[in-house]
Amino acid sequence: MRLLHPSGSVVHLAYCTNVHPAEDLAGIYDQLSGVAARVRALTGAPVLGLGLWLSSGAARALRADPGELARLRARLDELGLEVVTLNGFPYQGFHDQVVKLRVYRPDWAEPERLAYTLDLAEILTALLPDDVTEGSISTLPLAWRTGWTPDKAGTVAANLDALTSGLRALAERTGKTIRVGFEPEPGCIVETTPQAVELLAGTDPAHLGVCLDACHLAVGFEDAADAAGLGLPIVKLQVSSAVETPPGGQPALAAYEEERYLHQTRCAAGYTDDLPEALAGGLPADLPWRTHFHMPLHAAPPPPLTTTTPYLEDLLERLLASADAPLTRHLEVETYTWSVLPGPVDVAEGIAAELDWTRRRLAALGLKEI
C-alpha cells in the first residue's frame, strides 16, 4: 500500500512475509498466490506491499538466475503485489521447530551474513517497482551480546565497510539506492537506540541506518521520543506490539511459553533472555513485565494481559505526524508469531486486520492512501 504524507512524500506500508515458512522459490510462489493474494483481496488494496523474506538458499538461487528473478518480478506484478523492502534478519530455518538464538547466526562477523545481504540488495534492485528508486533491508543488530570481543568488533567493522562499498557500487550501476537498517533488539550488541548511535557512528548514512521495531523498543522500555530523535537514518519501522503483563498477572503468560522463538522479558528492575526464565522466578512479580512476543495489532489478548500498542501509536505519531517530512518512509507490519499464538487463527484474516488497523492510524495522522 502507498500513502501520501502531507509533505508530499510517499510512505510504503507492507506486511512481512517471514510469517510464512517458505524456504525455497516454490514455496515463495505458493505464498504469493495464496495468503498474499488473499490479504490483498481482504484489504481491497489496489497494490499490496510485501516485506519479502527470502532465505539464504532462495536468495542465492535468485541471484544466480536472472531469468527466475524476472519471473518473480512478473508474478508480483500479475498479483498486484509490490516489494520495496526485504527482511534480511532471519538467514534460514525461521520456522524450524526450535529457532531461539539461532536466528542471530550468521552474525555480522561472519562472511555469510555479508554475502547474503549483498545478494538481497542485488535482488531488491530488480524487484523495485519502476517508479521507485530506493529500497530497504532490515538486518540483525550485529550479533548476540555473548562472545563479543575487540577482534570480533574489528571484523564486524570491516564487513560493514565492505557492505557500504557494495551498496555504493550497486547504486552507481543500477541508479537505485538500497539502504540497510540494523534492528536494535534486547539481548544483542545493538540492544538500544543509543547503542546504535555509538556502534554505527561513522558509517555512511546514505546506505546504513536503523530499522526500529516497536515491539523491541517497548520491551526495552525505551522512550519513544528518544527513539524517534536518535539522529540516525530510520530506514524502516516495523509496526509491531509486545505483550505486557500487569503486576501479579504473570501466570497468564504461561499460554505464551513455547519452544520456537526467543521471548526476551524485561521489567524496570531486571531482565531475562527468555520467558521461561522469567516465569521461573527470574523477575519480580510485583512489577509490570514486557515480553518480546509479537502480538496482533488489532486484537487484545485475554485479560489481565495487554499489549504495548499505545507505545506503537506514540512512535507512529512521532515518526509521521510532522508536516515537514516523515522520519521514515517504509513501514512493515511484522507479526511473525501467528503460528505460535494460542488458539486457532486464520493468518490471512489476521494480517488483513493488522493492515487495516495500521492504515486507520496513518489516516488519523494525515496520510492518504494513493
DRENDRENBA-310203 format. One record per residue (C-alpha): y, z, x. Coordinates in steps of 0.05 Angstrom, whole numbers, padded with zeros to 5 digits, always signed. Layout:
<sites>
YZX;...
</sites>
This chain:
<sites>
+00000+00000+00000;+00071-00014+00022;+00131+00026+00002;+00204+00013+00014;+00243+00071+00045;+00316+00080+00024;+00336+00057+00094;+00302-00010+00083;+00243+00006+00128;+00173-00009+00103;+00125+00050+00101;+00050+00036+00101;+00001+00080+00063;-00073+00075+00075;-00137+00114+00067;-00181+00127+00128;-00250+00096+00127;-00281+00148+00172;-00303+00178+00106;-00356+00123+00105;-00418+00127+00150;-00419+00054+00173;-00433+00048+00248;-00443-00028+00252;-00409-00090+00226;-00458-00100+00168;-00442-00030+00144;-00367-00043+00151;-00371-00105+00108;-00410-00066+00056;-00358-00011+00053;-00302-00062+00046;-00336-00098-00012;-00360-00033-00043;-00318+00030-00040;-00254+00000-00013;-00252-00055-00065;-00266-00004-00119;-00210+00041-00094;-00162-00017-00097;-00182-00032-00169;-00175+00041-00189;-00106+00048-00159;-00082-00020-00183;-00053-00034-00114;-00035-00107-00101;-00058-00095-00030;-00095-00033-00008;-00083-00005+00062;-00142+00018+00104;-00140+00063+00164;-00202+00029+00192;-00252+00068+00233;-00295+00026+00280;-00349+00059+00320;-00352+00042+00394;-00410-00005+00381;-00374-00041+00325;-00311-00046+00367;-00350-00076+00426;-00383-00127+00380;-00316-00149+00351;-00282-00153+00419;-00339-00196+00446;-00339-00245+00387;-00272-00275+00367;-00306-00312+00310;-00332-00248+00280;-00264-00216+00287;-00233-00275+00250;-00286-00268+00196;-00268-00194+00187;-00195-00211+00180;-00211-00265+00129;-00254-00217+00089;-00198-00166+00087;-00151-00219+00061;-00201-00241+00007;-00209-00169-00018;-00135-00153-00019;-00141-00104+00038;-00097-00096+00100;-00101-00058+00165;-00041-00034+00205;-00074+00028+00234;-00141+00047+00264;-00172+00115+00270;-00197+00118+00342;-00214+00193+00344;-00289+00192+00330;-00325+00149+00382;-00392+00143+00346;-00440+00183+00303;-00387+00213+00259;-00436+00222+00202;-00494+00248+00244;-00529+00310+00217;-00492+00352+00269;-00425+00329+00298;-00386+00392+00316;-00359+00389+00388;-00390+00321+00400;-00331+00290+00364;-00288+00303+00426;-00333+00262+00472;-00320+00219+00509;-00253+00252+00523;-00192+00223+00559;-00221+00240+00627;-00279+00191+00615;-00273+00116+00625;-00309+00102+00559;-00251+00131+00519;-00201+00086+00554;-00245+00024+00545;-00256+00040+00471;-00183+00050+00457;-00163-00015+00491;-00217-00051+00452;-00187-00023+00388;-00117-00045+00409;-00141-00116+00421;-00177-00117+00354;-00117-00089+00317;-00071-00145+00341;-00118-00194+00306;-00124-00153+00242;-00049-00140+00232;-00020-00178+00172;+00020-00239+00192;+00086-00205+00175;+00071-00141+00215;+00081-00136+00290;+00068-00062+00301;+00002-00025+00294;-00021+00046+00308;-00084+00080+00333;-00097+00155+00328;-00139+00188+00382;-00163+00256+00403;-00117+00307+00435;-00140+00292+00506;-00200+00339+00507;-00231+00402+00481;-00200+00461+00518;-00260+00486+00557;-00273+00455+00625;-00201+00433+00635;-00185+00433+00709;-00129+00405+00753;-00176+00349+00774;-00192+00332+00702;-00118+00334+00685;-00105+00284+00741;-00159+00237+00716;-00131+00241+00645;-00061+00224+00672;-00089+00164+00708;-00125+00140+00646;-00061+00147+00604;-00025+00105+00656;-00079+00052+00650;-00075+00056+00575;+00000+00045+00577;-00007-00014+00624;-00059-00045+00579;-00016-00037+00517;+00044-00066+00552;+00004-00127+00575;-00024-00135+00505;+00047-00135+00475;+00071-00187+00525;+00011-00232+00510;+00010-00225+00434;+00080-00205+00414;+00050-00145+00377;+00061-00073+00396;+00004-00024+00389;+00022+00050+00394;-00029+00105+00407;-00018+00174+00376;-00051+00236+00405;-00071+00283+00348;-00060+00357+00360;-00119+00398+00336;-00136+00472+00340;-00181+00488+00400;-00161+00427+00440;-00119+00417+00502;-00064+00390+00457;-00070+00442+00402;+00003+00446+00380;+00063+00400+00379;+00097+00440+00436;+00035+00426+00479;+00040+00353+00460;+00112+00352+00485;+00092+00385+00550;+00029+00344+00565;+00058+00277+00543;+00124+00285+00580;+00140+00224+00620;+00095+00176+00581;+00122+00111+00552;+00149+00126+00482;+00145+00052+00464;+00069+00057+00467;+00048+00130+00466;+00065+00186+00418;+00032+00235+00370;-00007+00230+00306;+00009+00290+00263;-00048+00315+00220;-00020+00360+00166;-00086+00398+00159;-00088+00413+00234;-00015+00436+00236;-00024+00481+00177;-00087+00513+00206;-00046+00527+00269;+00009+00559+00226;+00060+00510+00256;+00129+00507+00226;+00137+00440+00191;+00209+00434+00214;+00188+00443+00287;+00132+00392+00279;+00179+00341+00248;+00231+00351+00303;+00187+00353+00363;+00222+00297+00400;+00162+00251+00410;+00149+00187+00371;+00107+00203+00309;+00060+00144+00310;+00025+00165+00246;+00019+00221+00196;-00049+00239+00170;-00038+00262+00099;-00087+00320+00094;-00095+00390+00069;-00135+00451+00093;-00169+00506+00054;-00131+00571+00050;-00162+00639+00035;-00123+00700+00009;-00138+00769+00037;-00205+00792+00012;-00225+00724-00014;-00267+00704+00046;-00335+00708+00011;-00315+00646-00029;-00314+00607+00037;-00389+00611+00042;-00393+00549-00003;-00358+00510+00053;-00402+00532+00110;-00440+00470+00133;-00471+00444+00197;-00439+00375+00208;-00366+00387+00225;-00327+00439+00264;-00284+00482+00219;-00235+00520+00263;-00208+00580+00226;-00142+00616+00240;-00102+00675+00216;-00038+00708+00242;-00080+00756+00285;-00131+00710+00316;-00177+00650+00312;-00249+00627+00314;-00274+00558+00333;-00318+00552+00272;-00323+00580+00202;-00389+00617+00212;-00358+00658+00268;-00301+00678+00222;-00347+00697+00165;-00390+00738+00213;-00330+00784+00226;-00291+00744+00277;-00226+00751+00238;-00195+00808+00198;-00207+00801+00124;-00141+00833+00104;-00100+00771+00125;-00097+00700+00097;-00142+00650+00132;-00134+00575+00141;-00195+00533+00156;-00199+00463+00184;-00237+00435+00124;-00201+00374+00097;-00192+00386+00022;-00178+00333-00032;-00103+00328-00041;-00103+00324-00117;-00151+00380-00136;-00150+00455-00123;-00214+00490-00102;-00244+00545-00145;-00204+00610-00142;-00190+00651-00103;-00186+00594-00053;-00124+00550-00049;-00101+00495-00002;-00044+00482+00046;-00016+00426+00001;+00053+00459-00002;+00056+00453+00074;+00038+00379+00068;+00093+00369+00016;+00143+00402+00062;+00122+00359+00120;+00126+00295+00079;+00197+00313+00058;+00219+00327+00129;+00190+00262+00155;+00210+00215+00099;+00268+00244+00058;+00323+00224+00106;+00363+00164+00081;+00374+00141+00153;+00303+00124+00173;+00232+00150+00164;+00207+00190+00223;+00140+00155+00216;+00121+00091+00180;+00046+00097+00180;+00012+00146+00131;-00063+00155+00128;-00099+00197+00075;-00157+00227+00115;-00204+00270+00075;-00268+00253+00112;-00306+00313+00084;-00327+00285+00017;-00400+00284+00039;-00400+00358+00054;-00357+00384-00004;-00394+00429-00052;-00419+00394-00114;-00427+00321-00133;-00368+00275-00121;-00350+00202-00134;-00318+00183-00068;-00281+00122-00094;-00252+00160-00152;-00232+00217-00106;-00198+00172-00055;-00161+00135-00111;-00137+00202-00139;-00112+00223-00070;-00074+00159-00061;-00043+00167-00130;-00023+00238-00112;+00010+00213-00048;+00046+00154-00079;+00076+00201-00132;+00101+00248-00077;+00131+00189-00039;+00165+00163-00102;+00197+00232-00112;+00225+00224-00041;+00258+00158-00060;+00206+00109-00035;+00190+00050-00079;+00125+00011-00080;+00130-00062-00059;
</sites>
